[in-house]
Each structure stands twice: as C-alpha cells, then as structure tokens.
Amino acid sequence: MVRRREFDVEQALDAAMQLFWEKGYEAASLSDLTSAMGIQRPSLYAAFGDKQGLFEAALRKYTQAHALALRSILHSKTSVKESFRSLFEGLVEAEYAGNRNRGCFCINTIVELAPHDEKFEVLTREHQMYLAAIFQEAIERGRKAGELEPGENDKALAQTLVVSLIGLTVMMKARPPRTMADHCVEVTLTLLK
C-alpha cells in the first residue's frame, strides 16, 4: 500500500526555494531545508530524491515563475519600449526601495553551480534562451506596430538585452551608486531604436 504524503509538496517546495535563494545550494544544509519545509528527511527523499533533486525542482519552479513575470511586464504596456523600461527600471527601483536583494535565483545558480555541474549549466542556459525568446517576441511586436525601426537581427538584440539584464541584476547585489545603475539602464534602452 502506497503511503499518502502528509504535507503540501508545493508549499514545501516554495519554502525550499526561498531557503536556497537566500543561502545558495552549498550553504543550505539538509537540517535547514527540512526545518524550513516543515518535513522530516525521509519525506524530503521520498518527494524529491535528494538535496540536488530538491534544488532542481526549486530552480525549475522559479524559472517558470520568473519567465511568466517577465512576460507579464513586457505585455503590461502598449509601448514595447515602455515595457522594457519598466522591466529594467523596476529592477533598479526594487534595490533602492530598501528591499533586500537576493538577486535572481537562476543567476545565483549560474554563478554557484553552473561552472561545476553540467545539469545546472544546461538548466540555467535554457532559462536564458527562453528569456531571449520572450524578449524577441516583444521586439518583433514593437517592430510590427511600427514603434521600433526595422532591424537586422531581433534574436541578437534580444540576447543582448538578456545579457544586460543579467549583468544589471548581478551588479545590483553590490548596490552601486544609483546614478551608475540609472545610466546603465538608459544606455541599455538605447538599443531599442
């Protein structure tokens, strides 16, 4: 007889994601994780396999939510340029509004695990490529609407904007002078002609 899980898997996964996002993979101990998730180790193993399986599930959950949030921002305004402005300025504003900056869970994973673990190299690269596709979709929408000039390579522009977003996100962890962050955003947005 299969034993029924006595905890909410999604709620436990959310708690694990928050802890991994806060501490990173290596610093989050199994004791930290089970405590945050409100479960015992056997339940963690039964539901997720091991710590790495749990981390992968948390990262996948995050990347899906992150992509959805970015797509929503890029569709939040009629103007594609203004949508990108909202995205980049919102990132800067969140830092200076006093919110504690944990950065992006996926970017943190790129830095911590991707250089040493092929699985996470692939997962984080896939997310970057998916974000580039979302950005390209918005750029093409702007071109069709006549807001953006005809361009040569929308894919390259989208990829460049993703790299800019990643760079800005990493830079914000060190809380640079506000003028520096604002200037970076302004120059990045000039790419959208």
TINUNU-593172 format. One line per field, with one value per residue: residue number from 1; x, y, z of N, C-alpha, C in turn. Coordinates in steps of 0.2 Angstrom, whole numbers. Layout:
// TINUNU-593172
num = NUM, ... .
n_c1 = X, ... .
n_c2 = Y, ... .
n_c3 = Z, ... .
ca_c1 = X, ... .
ca_c2 = Y, ... .
ca_c3 = Z, ... .
c_c1 = X, ... .
c_c2 = Y, ... .
c_c3 = Z, ... .
//
This chain:
// TINUNU-593172
num = 1, 2, 3, 4, 5, 6, 7, 8, 9, 10, 11, 12, 13, 14, 15, 16, 17, 18, 19, 20, 21, 22, 23, 24, 25, 26, 27, 28, 29, 30, 31, 32, 33, 34, 35, 36, 37, 38, 39, 40, 41, 42, 43, 44, 45, 46, 47, 48, 49, 50, 51, 52, 53, 54, 55, 56, 57, 58, 59, 60, 61, 62, 63, 64, 65, 66, 67, 68, 69, 70, 71, 72, 73, 74, 75, 76, 77, 78, 79, 80, 81, 82, 83, 84, 85, 86, 87, 88, 89, 90, 91, 92, 93, 94, 95, 96, 97, 98, 99, 100, 101, 102, 103, 104, 105, 106, 107, 108, 109, 110, 111, 112, 113, 114, 115, 116, 117, 118, 119, 120, 121, 122, 123, 124, 125, 126, 127, 128, 129, 130, 131, 132, 133, 134, 135, 136, 137, 138, 139, 140, 141, 142, 143, 144, 145, 146, 147, 148, 149, 150, 151, 152, 153, 154, 155, 156, 157, 158, 159, 160, 161, 162, 163, 164, 165, 166, 167, 168, 169, 170, 171, 172, 173, 174, 175, 176, 177, 178, 179, 180, 181, 182, 183, 184, 185, 186, 187, 188, 189, 190, 191, 192, 193 .
n_c1 = 4, 3, 10, 1, 6, 9, 10, 10, 16, 19, 20, 30, 40, 41, 45, 58, 64, 64, 74, 85, 87, 90, 102, 109, 115, 125, 127, 115, 109, 104, 97, 93, 84, 74, 69, 64, 55, 46, 46, 51, 67, 66, 54, 57, 67, 58, 50, 58, 70, 84, 95, 100, 90, 79, 84, 85, 71, 66, 73, 68, 54, 56, 61, 51, 41, 48, 50, 37, 33, 42, 37, 24, 27, 32, 21, 14, 12, 6, 16, 31, 44, 42, 38, 50, 57, 50, 53, 68, 70, 62, 69, 80, 74, 68, 79, 84, 73, 74, 72, 78, 91, 92, 95, 93, 87, 90, 101, 110, 112, 119, 131, 135, 134, 133, 146, 152, 144, 136, 122, 116, 122, 116, 102, 101, 106, 96, 86, 90, 90, 76, 71, 77, 70, 57, 60, 63, 51, 44, 51, 49, 35, 35, 41, 32, 21, 26, 33, 46, 61, 64, 74, 89, 93, 84, 85, 98, 98, 88, 95, 106, 100, 95, 108, 112, 102, 105, 118, 115, 107, 116, 126, 118, 117, 128, 125, 127, 131, 117, 116, 124, 118, 106, 111, 116, 104, 98, 107, 107, 93, 94, 97, 85, 79 .
n_c2 = -6, 11, 25, 39, 56, 67, 81, 97, 97, 107, 119, 115, 115, 128, 134, 128, 133, 147, 146, 141, 151, 161, 156, 149, 134, 126, 131, 129, 118, 101, 100, 113, 114, 104, 109, 122, 118, 111, 97, 80, 71, 58, 61, 71, 65, 55, 63, 71, 65, 68, 81, 88, 85, 91, 104, 106, 105, 116, 126, 124, 128, 141, 147, 145, 153, 166, 168, 169, 181, 190, 190, 195, 208, 213, 214, 223, 236, 246, 251, 244, 249, 256, 245, 238, 247, 248, 235, 236, 247, 244, 234, 241, 250, 242, 238, 250, 254, 248, 235, 219, 213, 198, 195, 186, 170, 161, 167, 167, 153, 151, 157, 150, 136, 132, 132, 121, 110, 101, 98, 109, 120, 118, 119, 132, 139, 136, 143, 156, 156, 155, 166, 175, 172, 177, 190, 193, 191, 201, 212, 210, 212, 225, 230, 226, 234, 246, 254, 251, 253, 245, 230, 222, 210, 203, 192, 193, 205, 203, 193, 201, 210, 202, 198, 210, 212, 202, 206, 218, 214, 206, 216, 224, 218, 222, 235, 248, 265, 275, 283, 277, 264, 269, 276, 265, 258, 267, 268, 255, 254, 262, 253, 249, 255 .
n_c3 = 0, -5, 4, 9, 6, 19, 18, 11, -5, -14, -6, 3, -7, -11, 1, 2, -10, -6, 4, -3, -12, -3, 4, -5, -14, -8, 5, 11, 22, 25, 37, 38, 27, 29, 41, 37, 27, 35, 36, 38, 35, 28, 21, 13, 5, -1, -8, -17, -20, -17, -10, -21, -31, -25, -26, -40, -43, -36, -43, -56, -53, -50, -62, -71, -65, -65, -79, -83, -75, -81, -94, -92, -88, -100, -107, -101, -105, -119, -126, -132, -129, -117, -109, -108, -102, -90, -85, -83, -76, -65, -59, -54, -46, -36, -28, -23, -15, -3, -2, 2, -7, -15, -27, -43, -42, -52, -59, -48, -47, -59, -56, -44, -46, -60, -67, -62, -63, -74, -77, -71, -78, -90, -87, -83, -94, -103, -97, -99, -113, -115, -110, -119, -130, -126, -125, -138, -144, -139, -145, -159, -159, -156, -168, -178, -174, -178, -169, -166, -176, -192, -190, -191, -184, -173, -164, -160, -154, -143, -136, -132, -124, -113, -108, -103, -94, -85, -81, -75, -64, -57, -54, -46, -34, -27, -24, -32, -34, -36, -48, -57, -59, -65, -76, -83, -86, -95, -106, -110, -114, -126, -136, -141, -154 .
ca_c1 = 0, 7, 8, -1, 10, 6, 12, 9, 23, 21, 21, 37, 45, 41, 50, 65, 66, 66, 80, 91, 88, 93, 108, 113, 115, 130, 126, 108, 110, 98, 93, 90, 79, 69, 66, 60, 49, 42, 45, 57, 72, 63, 49, 61, 70, 53, 46, 62, 75, 89, 96, 101, 84, 75, 86, 82, 64, 65, 75, 63, 48, 57, 62, 44, 38, 52, 48, 30, 33, 45, 32, 19, 30, 33, 15, 10, 10, 5, 23, 36, 49, 40, 38, 57, 59, 48, 57, 74, 70, 59, 75, 84, 70, 67, 85, 84, 67, 75, 71, 84, 92, 94, 97, 89, 89, 93, 108, 114, 114, 124, 137, 137, 134, 134, 153, 154, 139, 133, 115, 114, 124, 111, 96, 102, 107, 89, 82, 92, 87, 69, 70, 79, 64, 52, 62, 62, 44, 42, 54, 45, 29, 36, 43, 26, 17, 30, 36, 54, 63, 66, 80, 93, 94, 80, 87, 104, 96, 85, 100, 110, 96, 96, 114, 111, 98, 109, 123, 112, 105, 122, 128, 113, 119, 134, 122, 131, 128, 110, 117, 128, 113, 102, 115, 116, 98, 97, 111, 104, 87, 95, 97, 78, 78 .
ca_c2 = 0, 17, 29, 46, 62, 71, 88, 100, 97, 114, 123, 113, 117, 135, 135, 126, 138, 153, 145, 140, 158, 165, 154, 145, 127, 123, 133, 126, 111, 97, 102, 120, 113, 101, 114, 127, 114, 108, 90, 75, 69, 53, 64, 75, 60, 52, 68, 74, 61, 70, 88, 90, 84, 96, 111, 106, 106, 123, 130, 124, 131, 148, 149, 146, 159, 171, 169, 172, 188, 195, 191, 199, 215, 215, 215, 227, 242, 246, 253, 239, 252, 257, 239, 236, 252, 246, 230, 237, 252, 241, 230, 246, 253, 237, 238, 256, 255, 245, 228, 215, 210, 191, 194, 181, 163, 157, 169, 165, 147, 152, 159, 145, 129, 130, 131, 114, 105, 101, 99, 116, 124, 117, 122, 140, 141, 135, 149, 162, 156, 156, 174, 179, 171, 181, 197, 193, 191, 208, 216, 209, 215, 233, 231, 226, 240, 252, 258, 250, 253, 238, 228, 216, 204, 203, 187, 195, 211, 200, 190, 206, 213, 197, 199, 217, 211, 198, 210, 223, 210, 205, 222, 227, 214, 226, 241, 253, 272, 275, 286, 272, 260, 273, 277, 258, 257, 272, 266, 248, 255, 265, 248, 248, 261 .
ca_c3 = 0, -5, 9, 7, 8, 24, 18, 4, -9, -17, -1, 5, -12, -10, 7, 0, -15, -3, 8, -7, -15, 2, 6, -11, -13, -3, 12, 14, 25, 25, 43, 37, 22, 32, 46, 33, 24, 40, 35, 40, 29, 24, 17, 8, 0, -5, -13, -21, -21, -13, -10, -28, -34, -22, -29, -47, -43, -34, -49, -61, -51, -50, -68, -74, -62, -67, -86, -83, -73, -86, -100, -90, -88, -106, -110, -97, -108, -126, -129, -130, -126, -110, -106, -107, -97, -83, -83, -81, -70, -59, -56, -50, -41, -30, -24, -19, -11, 3, -2, 2, -14, -16, -34, -46, -40, -58, -59, -42, -48, -64, -53, -39, -48, -67, -69, -59, -63, -81, -76, -69, -83, -95, -85, -82, -101, -106, -95, -103, -120, -115, -109, -125, -134, -124, -127, -145, -146, -138, -150, -165, -158, -157, -175, -182, -173, -180, -163, -167, -183, -194, -188, -194, -180, -167, -160, -156, -149, -138, -132, -129, -118, -108, -105, -100, -88, -80, -78, -70, -58, -53, -51, -40, -27, -24, -23, -34, -34, -40, -54, -61, -61, -69, -83, -87, -89, -100, -112, -112, -118, -132, -141, -144, -158 .
c_c1 = 4, 5, 7, 4, 6, 8, 11, 15, 24, 23, 28, 42, 46, 46, 57, 68, 68, 73, 86, 92, 92, 101, 113, 113, 119, 129, 119, 109, 103, 93, 89, 84, 73, 65, 61, 54, 44, 41, 52, 61, 69, 58, 52, 64, 64, 50, 51, 69, 81, 90, 96, 94, 79, 77, 84, 75, 62, 67, 70, 56, 50, 58, 55, 41, 41, 50, 41, 29, 36, 40, 26, 21, 30, 27, 11, 8, 9, 12, 28, 42, 48, 40, 45, 59, 57, 52, 64, 74, 67, 65, 79, 80, 69, 73, 85, 78, 68, 74, 78, 85, 96, 96, 92, 92, 93, 101, 113, 116, 119, 131, 140, 138, 135, 141, 156, 150, 135, 126, 113, 116, 118, 104, 96, 102, 100, 85, 84, 90, 80, 67, 72, 73, 58, 53, 61, 55, 41, 45, 50, 38, 29, 38, 36, 21, 20, 33, 44, 55, 65, 73, 83, 92, 90, 82, 93, 102, 93, 90, 105, 106, 95, 102, 114, 107, 101, 114, 121, 110, 111, 125, 124, 115, 124, 131, 126, 128, 122, 112, 120, 122, 108, 105, 115, 110, 97, 101, 108, 97, 88, 96, 90, 76, 71 .
c_c2 = 6, 22, 36, 51, 66, 78, 90, 101, 104, 119, 122, 115, 124, 137, 133, 131, 144, 152, 144, 147, 162, 163, 151, 138, 124, 125, 131, 119, 107, 98, 108, 118, 110, 105, 119, 124, 111, 100, 86, 73, 64, 56, 68, 70, 57, 56, 70, 70, 62, 78, 91, 90, 90, 103, 111, 108, 113, 128, 130, 128, 139, 150, 150, 152, 166, 173, 172, 179, 193, 196, 195, 207, 217, 216, 220, 234, 241, 247, 247, 243, 254, 251, 237, 241, 250, 240, 232, 242, 249, 237, 235, 248, 248, 237, 244, 258, 251, 238, 224, 212, 203, 190, 189, 174, 160, 160, 167, 157, 146, 153, 153, 138, 127, 129, 124, 109, 106, 102, 106, 121, 123, 120, 129, 143, 141, 141, 155, 162, 157, 163, 177, 178, 176, 188, 198, 194, 198, 213, 216, 212, 223, 234, 231, 232, 247, 256, 257, 250, 246, 237, 223, 210, 204, 198, 190, 201, 208, 197, 196, 210, 208, 197, 205, 216, 207, 202, 215, 220, 208, 211, 225, 224, 218, 233, 247, 260, 272, 278, 281, 267, 263, 274, 270, 256, 261, 270, 259, 250, 259, 260, 247, 255, 260 .
c_c3 = 0, 0, 7, 10, 13, 24, 11, 0, -11, -12, 2, 0, -12, -5, 5, -5, -11, 1, 3, -10, -10, 3, 0, -9, -8, 4, 15, 16, 24, 31, 41, 32, 26, 37, 42, 30, 28, 39, 38, 34, 25, 19, 11, 2, -4, -10, -18, -23, -17, -13, -17, -32, -32, -25, -36, -47, -41, -40, -54, -60, -52, -57, -72, -71, -65, -74, -86, -81, -78, -92, -98, -90, -95, -110, -106, -100, -115, -129, -127, -127, -119, -106, -104, -102, -90, -81, -80, -75, -64, -55, -51, -44, -35, -26, -20, -15, -4, 3, -2, -4, -13, -23, -37, -44, -46, -59, -54, -44, -54, -61, -48, -42, -56, -69, -67, -60, -70, -81, -75, -74, -89, -93, -85, -89, -104, -104, -99, -110, -120, -114, -115, -130, -132, -126, -134, -148, -145, -143, -157, -165, -159, -164, -179, -180, -175, -175, -164, -174, -185, -192, -192, -191, -174, -162, -156, -152, -143, -133, -128, -123, -112, -104, -101, -93, -83, -77, -73, -64, -54, -50, -45, -34, -23, -22, -25, -33, -39, -47, -59, -64, -66, -76, -87, -90, -95, -107, -114, -117, -125, -138, -144, -148, -162 .
//
